[in-house]
């Protein structure tokens, strides 16, 4: 049974449609990417998934059932706007949040200690949140979301505001939770994280679903438009080859945008005529390029 | 239910541990202890106060001697009369007064000056300072007695006649009960005074309880909203559970404060040095009607819940601390209105306006309680007032819960009534 399934879910605020007929499903052990520019409807979708607001139309099923009260025991939420009690000791507030989600005080303490060890900050146990740096507050916030080992985890911009070392640490933890079987709904602007973590994605644009499906298939469905070429000597006349749209010269290589994949071979021939080719690749489009293509053009 | 207890425990525990709570409670306790010591201090400063010595120049008619006798006859003695021989000339008299006052053993001098149009001479008081209210009234009063005595002597009244003349007027109060039969008032003046004071204190306590804890509730909720932890809380626990957990938790904080204050006052009173002073003011705490205490507790809880739910609703629609003061303003006016009706109504508990207000939910906790304390409303009046109050708690509790459910997730500018109503519909709560 699917932990989370949305069918044609719509939410309207007055005359404004915040989310229009979105459908997707998240299975256990999967990180599902929810992508979109600011104001595309991600947060509204997540709030509906959390049961904070009710959809006007369509249906959401948690473990195959409509909303039921005990859901707060199995769901975890990391909101985009971070918030904890600044003046309350970390052990007190995490214990409080854990108990509200049905964890005993004893287990909450034990789990908190385990998580603090995991994040290499065991001495934060009885510190106050306001004494911590922003990055470390993020870790505590993350612990608050997962202290009860949720089955369904909603992460809104999980890695924003973290330094690269901490991003890696948190990413590893998210992967661990996935491998333990959690169904994770993940939203971000950072496409490289999506490429690394997500199997399936939905791209929202102005309340509408503009792109959806398996990440690999989506990538395959988009034509390969870039050739990466590295040579011993500079290559001249690349721009003159028909079908070449743009040539960008990087430090060690050229990046050439082409109109059709067939042009790639012509470029290779052209380069080989002039000298040794060190590297040649007709590369997949990056998610970033796909995103901009799906959303772009009509960006404000 | 378990969640409710968790929220109550967390709210209570955190509030009690904050520095601001500790400091305000400590200040209140110290003030209460000081207030409880007022009788003691009063006794301390007045106890060994010797009556002032007043020099009185002797006159031909013996008024000075009579003044001395009247003053000595009073208990406590208002002042000591020192009879002084009149030297006759103004200069000598002034010289004598100046040395007397400067030496410090005489506070001032009284000289009688005959007035042609009055049978009694005018008294002139000489001193280097002010006469002072207390001394002025006791001097006037004692002189009045001297004057009466003189006139009586001239009239040659019998002892019986003069006794009758000075017998105080007796005024008794009787009350007509429902059957129309006159019966003696149940409360003697002392009991009435105790009730009066008690009602006063309790109305102030109710006012403070509602104002302080109400503000606490509203600001706690706004803080949770502005720090965005609300987002996590509302996904962890049903908003209503959270709201009522907060209200009950804060009520316990308020009760703790009241208990601490009560204990501070009680222990101050039983301290040995205070016992005497308290006994001296002669208020019998045993004459407090236990029913009044029960009514106080009932009205305290009902009043608290009515206001607390509204404070919670107000706190939930504000997203920034800066806006909270303005948003709770209407509530503040309501509480203040109830407070003033209660306080000013004490003197006219049966005025139509006060009676009417004792049925209006927001004012009834104080107005009806005050009427019970200092007047004698019929049982059905009390029951009606309580019934209306209980019903309005349900109504406003329900309304506040709806507003709260919607409000906690609304950020940005404070929603107006129309937006709130639309949101309530949209949320299907």
Interface residues (C-beta under 8 A of the other chain):
Chain A: X12 X13 X14 X47 X50 X51 X52 X53 X54 X56 X69 X72 X75 X77 X79 X81 X82 X83 X84 X85 X86 X87 X88 X92 X96 X97 X99 X100 X101 X144 X145
Chain B: X3 X6 X7 X10 X13 X14 X18 X224 X227 X228 X229 X230 X231 X232 X233 X234 X235 X236 X237 X238 X409 X422 X426 X427 X428
